């Protein structure tokens, strides 16, 4: 069954009618995300004249990008308005979510429909080329059944669990990705599929998807992922891209020192990083020692947490207290409107969420917390896919993209 991903793409608020590429971009984005799907509603959303909207719709239709999908319900006088939508054959975004132990691939069309999704176990520690081979084979397996639709690939978005130089499309010294430093990731993928490729840190994409799936007043939004490592992503305002910093290392919060004198060695080589004592991997290691079971796996840990095992709950609550201290510090620095928690261990129960909430509300000043929301991610296990789809569609329907097109899309 095809699932539609629910997110929006905030368009530019001020448009010059003479900037044809910008007008086409905004109108296409509004139609793609169903924020405005009739000519009257497009006029209200953009402030453009009827003739400008008519010209933009005609141009997008001539390009083969949009078409009429039905008629609106007539609630007043006059003829019902035509409902516009992206054509089913307008194209797709390929998404690869590379995690330390899995390759998750997905295909999403430009109207946000999740057409296919596949997740297989594969260790990134095998290195870049074996991972590329596995990822390409998985994509080809998924695209085979979709080939009969003749859907062109418009963009590929790759998520990696470490710092990324988004401009160059290369991982930069990722602690849990040995052998990946400076690997030409986007170039390699673009050459394989003949379409533009973009790469970003996984939590940046999670933050993007979360922000696009919530009302604008939930920004600044800080996304914290608790997985093999601990990462953070910040979207400062509606429609903005996540803060990446000078070299793509912004909000890599897993390497903030944990409160107290902890001596656990982190993957980065330092001791006492919050990642080394409060990540899902660290929780599993500690629970192995508590239970005397060195064969305990991460999924088994998540199951124990979900089932309310007393020892597992205690270990999670200890990790939550440490994470809460770090989150309270970030609240003072960033003053976010919302903190979203993601990762399988956070979805297993409310213990991690409750523990972080408790410490943040206790430690942070009332002014910084009086309107603060701390909650599970609304995008759940599809957080990377939603963020990558939003990012890819924004790129495909951007002003720069339309400025280079004169005929068919």
Beta strands, then each sheet from edge to edge (+ up, - down):
strand 1: 3-4
strand 2: 66-71
strand 3: 82-86
strand 4: 92-98
strand 5: 102-109
strand 6: 113-121
strand 7: 153-160
strand 8: 164-165
strand 9: 170-171
strand 10: 196-201
strand 11: 221-226
strand 12: 230-235
strand 13: 338-342
strand 14: 373-376
sheet 1: 1+ 6- 5+ 4- 7- 10-
sheet 2: 2+ 3-
sheet 3: 8+ 9-
sheet 4: 12+ 11- 13- 14-
end
